Amino acid sequence: MIRNVLKNKPGVDVVKLQKSGGVVSRNAKFRQKSRSHRIREYFYGLANDLSPHSNIANFSEFSVFRIGGGPQAPRSALPIGAEPAADPTRLAPVNINRDLLHTVLAVSFAKEPDQIISSNVAGFVFVTDVDIQRKTITYLAPSAGELPSKYLIAGTVTWLET
């Protein structure tokens, strides 16, 4: 997929490497448990020595986007010579609703939505509550204070705090 996206970029070569010796495949349960442990470590530290801050903000203070996404037909299902219509770098706005509950969102440094793709990520926040009636979102951030940008990026990572 990366090769197809970058095929028109001059000076960029995508090379597939073999797995290094000793590489062990992990099962889905192990990977999920490891991911959960790393997310907890991000917010609470190695030895629970960090204190993340819970913040409440209005829906109007944020804009949540998703990059790519949507169903895509495999290249083998397309007519010969046809290119996929779905852009893997497409930016799609996400409605703030209960679906964001327990989601880990990236905080972009972007100042405008069209800069999200090319901007760095400042860090992550964890959505602990979405109150539709009050139009507020409660999130856990690693540090106190305002977020560096109002643009958040949703992915597929969810976490149930244990």
C-alpha positions in Angstrom: 0.0 0.0 0.0 2.8 2.4 0.9 4.5 1.5 -2.4 1.3 2.5 -4.4 0.9 5.7 -2.5 4.5 6.8 -3.0 5.1 5.5 -6.5 5.0 9.1 -8.0 7.3 10.6 -5.5 10.8 11.2 -6.9 13.7 9.8 -4.8 11.5 7.6 -2.6 12.0 3.8 -2.8 10.0 1.4 -0.8 11.9 -1.8 0.0 10.4 -4.9 1.6 12.7 -6.5 4.1 12.6 -10.0 5.5 11.9 -10.6 9.1 15.0 -10.6 11.2 16.1 -13.8 12.8 14.4 -14.5 16.2 11.3 -12.5 15.3 8.3 -14.1 17.1 4.7 -13.6 16.0 2.4 -12.6 18.9 -1.2 -13.6 19.1 -4.0 -11.0 19.2 -4.7 -11.4 22.9 -1.0 -10.7 23.8 -0.9 -7.7 21.5 -4.1 -6.3 23.0 -2.8 -6.7 26.5 0.5 -5.2 25.6 -1.2 -2.2 24.0 -3.4 -1.7 27.0 -0.4 -1.8 29.3 1.5 0.8 27.2 -1.5 3.2 27.1 -1.8 2.9 30.9 2.0 3.6 31.2 1.6 6.7 28.9 -1.0 8.3 31.3 0.2 6.9 34.7 3.9 6.3 34.3 6.0 3.1 34.8 5.3 2.9 38.5 2.0 4.8 38.7 4.1 7.9 39.5 2.3 10.3 37.2 -1.0 12.0 37.8 -3.0 12.6 34.6 -5.6 15.3 34.6 -9.3 15.0 33.9 -10.7 17.9 31.9 -14.2 18.8 30.7 -14.6 20.7 27.5 -17.6 21.7 25.3 -18.0 20.1 21.9 -17.5 23.4 20.3 -13.9 23.6 21.6 -12.8 20.6 19.5 -12.9 19.3 15.9 -12.3 15.5 15.6 -11.1 14.1 12.3 -10.4 10.6 11.0 -7.7 10.0 8.4 -8.4 7.6 5.6 -10.9 4.9 6.6 -13.9 3.7 4.8 -14.2 0.4 3.0 -11.8 -0.2 0.2 -11.9 -2.9 -2.5 -8.7 -4.9 -2.8 -6.6 -4.0 -5.9 -7.2 -7.5 -7.3 -11.0 -6.7 -7.4 -10.5 -3.6 -9.6 -10.4 -3.6 -13.4 -7.0 -3.9 -14.9 -5.2 -0.5 -14.8 -7.8 1.1 -12.5 -6.7 3.0 -9.4 -8.6 2.9 -6.1 -10.9 5.9 -5.7 -10.5 6.0 -1.9 -7.7 8.3 -0.8 -5.8 6.8 2.2 -4.9 10.3 3.3 -8.5 11.7 3.1 -9.5 13.8 6.1 -13.1 13.1 7.3 -14.8 15.0 10.1 -16.1 12.9 13.0 -19.3 13.7 14.9 -18.8 13.9 18.6 -21.1 11.4 20.1 -21.1 8.4 22.4 -19.1 6.4 19.9 -16.0 8.3 21.0 -16.3 6.9 24.6 -13.1 5.1 25.7 -11.3 6.2 22.5 -7.7 7.4 22.5 -7.4 10.6 20.4 -4.2 12.1 19.0 -3.8 15.9 19.5 -2.5 17.5 16.4 -0.2 20.6 16.3 -2.1 21.8 13.2 -3.5 25.3 13.2 -6.0 24.6 10.3 -7.7 21.3 9.3 -5.8 21.1 6.0 -2.5 21.0 8.0 -3.5 17.9 10.0 -1.9 15.4 7.6 1.4 17.2 7.6 1.5 18.2 11.2 3.1 16.4 14.2 1.1 15.0 17.0 1.6 16.6 20.4 0.3 13.7 22.4 -2.8 11.7 23.2 -6.0 12.1 25.3 -8.4 9.4 26.5 -12.1 10.1 26.3 -13.7 9.1 29.6 -17.2 10.5 29.1 -19.4 12.1 26.4 -22.4 14.0 27.8 -24.8 14.6 24.8 -27.3 16.7 26.8 -24.7 19.2 28.1 -22.6 18.9 25.0 -19.4 18.2 27.0 -16.6 15.7 26.6 -14.5 14.6 29.6 -11.0 13.5 28.7 -7.9 12.4 30.5 -4.7 14.2 29.5 -1.1 13.5 30.7 -0.7 17.1 31.9 -2.8 20.0 33.1 -3.6 23.0 30.9 -5.0 23.6 27.5 -4.3 21.4 24.6 -2.0 22.8 22.0 -4.6 22.6 19.3 -8.3 22.1 18.9 -7.8 19.4 16.2 -8.0 15.8 17.4 -7.4 12.7 15.3 -9.5 9.6 15.9 -8.2 6.2 15.1 -9.3 2.7 16.0 -7.5 2.5 19.4 -9.9 2.1 22.4 -8.9 1.5 26.0 -10.9 0.4 29.0 -9.1 1.8 32.0 -8.4 -1.0 34.5 
